[in-house]
Amino acid sequence: MLLPNKSLDPPQTDLPALDNGERWYVVHTLPMSELRAQTQLDNQRFRTFLPKRRKTVRHARISRTVEAPFFPRYLFIVLDVEEQPWRRVNGTIGVARLVMQGERPQPVPRGIVEALVSSVDCDGVLQLRDRLRVGQPVRLMAGAFAEQLAILDELDDSGRVRVLLDILGRKVSVRTDANNLLPIPDAH
């Protein structure tokens, strides 16, 4: 959910343009505290984004579908590290720390969060399968090859995909779930 001001605002899936100096950063949260951290950061007027997914939970022979963070223990925040008091993020309830590079927060590569925001439905749940097209570049988001770039080679009706990874100069075929892929936006 992308909330520009308060937690009480309706969910937004349109990404407001980032001002000069603003970038997306990653907040590492305490265990099971993603929503608490997001609410507290929103109350401080930070803009946050917590991508979610639907997952099936089984307990005592009963299955139910719940919403869960796509990246457990992480959420995204917009900061201008030159202008904003970003250090107070680390003291926020539910936050473990900002992901850092040395003494400063590490920005997320441009286009990653924007692609995620453009792939959520009105409930903030990622709908990546609908954006996948055979032949397009994708980033694997889970599994042994997480964070690797690949080319989508096959997409079936059951939600399984085959991607081609370039490993040591050779194309290697890997099968995974479609929801484990993030489409790479066109560079136009």
C-alpha positions in Angstrom: 0.0 0.0 0.0 1.5 3.3 -1.0 0.4 6.0 1.5 1.4 9.5 1.0 0.3 10.9 4.4 -1.8 8.9 6.8 -2.7 5.2 7.3 -6.3 6.2 7.1 -6.0 7.3 3.5 -7.4 5.0 0.8 -4.8 2.7 -0.8 -3.1 4.2 -3.8 -1.5 2.2 -6.6 -0.3 5.2 -8.6 3.2 6.2 -7.9 3.6 9.9 -7.3 6.6 11.3 -9.1 9.7 11.5 -6.9 11.0 15.0 -6.4 14.6 15.9 -7.1 16.8 14.1 -4.5 14.2 11.6 -3.5 14.9 7.9 -3.9 13.4 4.6 -2.7 15.2 2.9 0.2 14.6 -0.3 2.1 13.5 -0.6 5.7 14.4 -3.8 7.5 11.6 -4.4 10.0 11.4 -6.5 13.2 9.9 -10.0 12.8 6.2 -9.9 11.9 6.2 -6.0 12.2 5.9 -4.8 8.6 2.4 -3.3 9.0 3.3 -1.8 12.4 6.4 -0.2 11.0 4.5 1.1 7.9 1.8 2.6 10.1 4.4 4.3 12.3 6.4 5.7 9.4 3.2 6.9 7.7 2.3 8.7 10.9 5.6 10.5 10.6 4.6 11.6 7.1 7.0 9.3 5.2 5.8 7.7 2.0 6.0 4.0 2.2 5.2 1.0 0.0 4.6 -2.6 1.3 4.0 -5.0 -1.5 1.8 -8.0 -0.6 1.0 -11.4 -1.9 -1.7 -13.9 -1.2 -0.6 -17.1 0.3 -2.4 -20.2 1.6 -2.1 -21.0 5.3 -2.9 -24.5 6.5 -3.7 -25.2 10.2 -5.5 -28.2 11.7 -6.7 -29.3 8.2 -8.2 -26.0 7.4 -6.8 -23.9 4.6 -7.3 -20.2 4.2 -5.9 -17.5 2.0 -4.3 -14.5 3.7 -2.3 -11.5 2.6 1.3 -11.5 3.5 4.3 -9.2 2.7 6.0 -10.1 -0.6 9.3 -9.4 1.1 9.0 -10.6 4.7 10.6 -8.1 7.1 11.1 -5.4 4.5 9.2 -2.4 3.1 10.2 0.5 0.9 10.3 4.2 1.9 10.9 7.4 -0.1 13.6 9.6 1.3 15.7 12.6 0.4 18.7 11.9 2.5 20.1 15.4 2.0 16.9 17.2 3.2 15.0 14.7 5.5 15.8 13.6 9.0 16.3 10.0 7.8 18.0 8.8 11.0 14.7 8.9 12.9 13.5 6.0 10.7 15.8 3.7 12.7 14.1 4.7 16.0 10.6 4.0 14.7 8.4 1.3 16.3 8.6 -1.9 14.3 11.8 -0.9 12.4 15.1 -2.8 12.9 17.1 -0.4 10.7 17.4 1.2 7.2 19.5 -0.9 4.8 22.8 1.0 4.7 25.8 1.3 2.5 28.5 2.5 4.9 27.2 5.6 6.8 24.3 6.3 4.4 21.1 4.5 3.4 21.5 2.3 0.3 19.0 3.4 -2.5 17.1 0.8 -4.4 18.1 0.7 -8.1 15.8 2.9 -10.2 12.8 1.2 -11.7 12.6 -1.7 -9.3 10.0 -0.2 -6.8 8.3 1.6 -9.7 7.7 -1.8 -11.4 6.4 -3.3 -8.2 4.0 -0.3 -7.6 2.7 -0.5 -11.1 1.9 -4.3 -10.5 -0.3 -4.0 -7.5 -4.1 -4.2 -7.4 -6.4 -1.9 -5.4 -5.6 -3.9 -2.2 -1.8 -3.6 -2.6 -1.4 -7.2 -3.7 1.1 -7.9 -6.4 -0.3 -9.2 -9.7 2.8 -10.0 -11.6 1.5 -12.9 -13.7 -0.7 -10.6 -15.8 2.3 -8.4 -16.8 4.5 -11.3 -18.0 5.1 -11.8 -21.7 7.2 -14.5 -23.4 10.5 -13.1 -24.5 10.7 -10.3 -22.0 13.4 -9.8 -19.4 12.5 -10.6 -15.9 14.2 -10.7 -12.4 13.8 -13.8 -10.3 12.6 -12.7 -6.8 12.7 -16.1 -5.0 14.5 -19.4 -5.0 18.1 -20.4 -5.6 18.5 -17.8 -8.4 16.9 -14.9 -6.6 18.0 -11.5 -8.0 19.2 -13.0 -11.3 18.0 -11.6 -14.6 16.5 -14.0 -17.1 14.3 -14.2 -20.2 10.8 -15.5 -19.9 10.7 -18.5 -22.3 7.4 -20.2 -21.5 4.2 -19.4 -19.5 1.5 -22.0 -18.9 -2.1 -21.7 -17.6 -1.2 -23.2 -14.2 1.0 -20.3 -13.3 4.3 -22.1 -13.9 7.0 -20.5 -16.1 10.3 -21.4 -17.7 13.0 -18.8 -17.8 16.4 -18.8 -19.5 19.3 -17.8 -17.3 22.7 -16.8 -18.8 25.1 -18.9 -16.7 28.8 -19.0 -17.7 27.9 -17.9 -21.3 25.3 -20.6 -21.7 21.4 -20.5 -21.5 20.1 -22.6 -18.7 16.4 -23.4 -18.4 14.8 -23.0 -14.9 11.1 -23.7 -13.9 9.5 -21.6 -11.2 6.1 -20.1 -10.2 5.1 -17.0 -12.2 4.7 -15.0 -9.0 8.4 -15.4 -8.4 9.2 -13.1 -11.3 9.3 -9.4 -11.6 8.9 -8.0 -15.1 11.7 -5.6 -16.1 10.1 -2.4 -17.4 11.0 -1.2 -20.9 13.9 1.3 -20.9 12.1 3.7 -23.3 
